[in-house]
Amino acid sequence: MALSEMVSEGLIEEETLDSFNIPKYTPCPAEVKTEVEKEGSFAIDRLEVSKVNRNAYEDELWPSDEFKDGGHNVAECMRAVTEPILVSHFGKTIIDEVFCRYREIIADRMSKERTEFINVTVSMTRKG
């Protein structure tokens, strides 16, 4: 990961990296259904799973040149969500470099395999 390399390069302190944590939990559809039913206040009207290609323009016949760098597109989306959290913990000075490295990592991965986001969408109605 880009941040651990930055420790070895002296750009950030190891303690600062070690104290950084963003918990992430992604339940499967069956678990979502079980928890909704267990809680009891809602009835599930519809539960769907969709896969979204990380490079939204990969399947287009003639994508515009500005969208061809899927690594850049994904990195910019992630930056929009995570930059405030990263800046508050690590400071502003490393942010451009972090996302530059992240773009390279993602672009490399996308060149080797199709990468997807998995979304679970639930429509519920409140009972009674």
N, C-alpha and C positions, 0 to 999 in steps of 0.2 A: 504494500500500500504506500501511497505517496507520503503520508505523514511519518511512517517509521523510517523511511529513507532520509527524511529531513532531520530526524534525530541524529542519525549517524553522520550527517553533513554539518551538524552543529547549528542548524537553523531554528530548531526548537529544543526545549529541554525535555529530557526523558520523563521527568516527573509530571510535566504539563501534559504530555501525551498519555501517560498512565492514568491520570486523573480524569481524562475525557471519556465519557460514555454516553451513547445514545441508544437506549434499549429499543429493540425492534422486535415485534412479534407479528407473525403473519399466520392467522388461523386458516385451516382448510374449511371448505364449505360445510362439511358435516359438523364441525365444531361450532361454527356460527349458528347453525340450525339448532343444535343441542342447547347452547347457551340461551338463545332466544326462548326456546320452549321451557327451559328450566326457570328462567326469570318469570315467565307467565303473563306479562302485561301486553304482549303483542302476538298477533298471528302473522305468520309469513305468507304473503301473497305470491311472492316470486323470489327465487334465489338463482342468480346466474353467475357463471364464471366466464370471463373473457380474457383472451390473450391479446396483448397489444405489442406489436413489434417495436422495439426501442428506436429503430430507425424508421420513422413513419413514411419516409420517402423511398425506401428501398424497393417497394413493389411497383412504383410508378414507372411507366414506360420512358418518359423523358423528364426526369426531375431537374429542377433548376440547379445551376452550379452552386448557388449559395446554400443549398441544403444537402449537398453530397457528403459532407463531412459529418457522419452520424455521431462520431465521438464528440465533436464540438456541440452538436445539438443536445445530446444527453447531458454533457457537462454543464451546459448553460441552464438546462432545466433543474438539475441537481443544485447548482449554485443558487438559483432563485429561492430554493427551499432552505438550504443549509447554511448559506453565507452568514446570516445574523448569528446563528449558534456558534459557528466556527470563529467569527470575529470576536465574540464575547469571551471565548475561552483562550484563543491563541493570539489575538490581536490582528490588525489589518495588514501588517507587513508581509505575511506569507501567503495571503489569500490568492493572489493572481498565480503564484507559482503552484500552489496546491491544485488549482483547477486546470492549469496547463498540464500538469503531470497526470491528473485524473483523465483528461481528454485523451492523452496518449494511451493510457491503460485501456480505456473503453474502446478506442478506435482499434487497437490491436485485438481485443477480444471479439469485437464485432466483425473483424476481418476473418476470424476463424470459425465463428458459429453464429447462428441466428439467436439473438438475445431478445427476450420478451419480458414485459411486465404482466403479472397475473392479477386481475381485479376480481374481487367478489362483490357483487352488487345485490343488495337485499331491499325488497319493497315490503313494508310491514304496515299493518293496521292495528291501532290501539284497541284492545279488547274492552268491552263494556263501558 
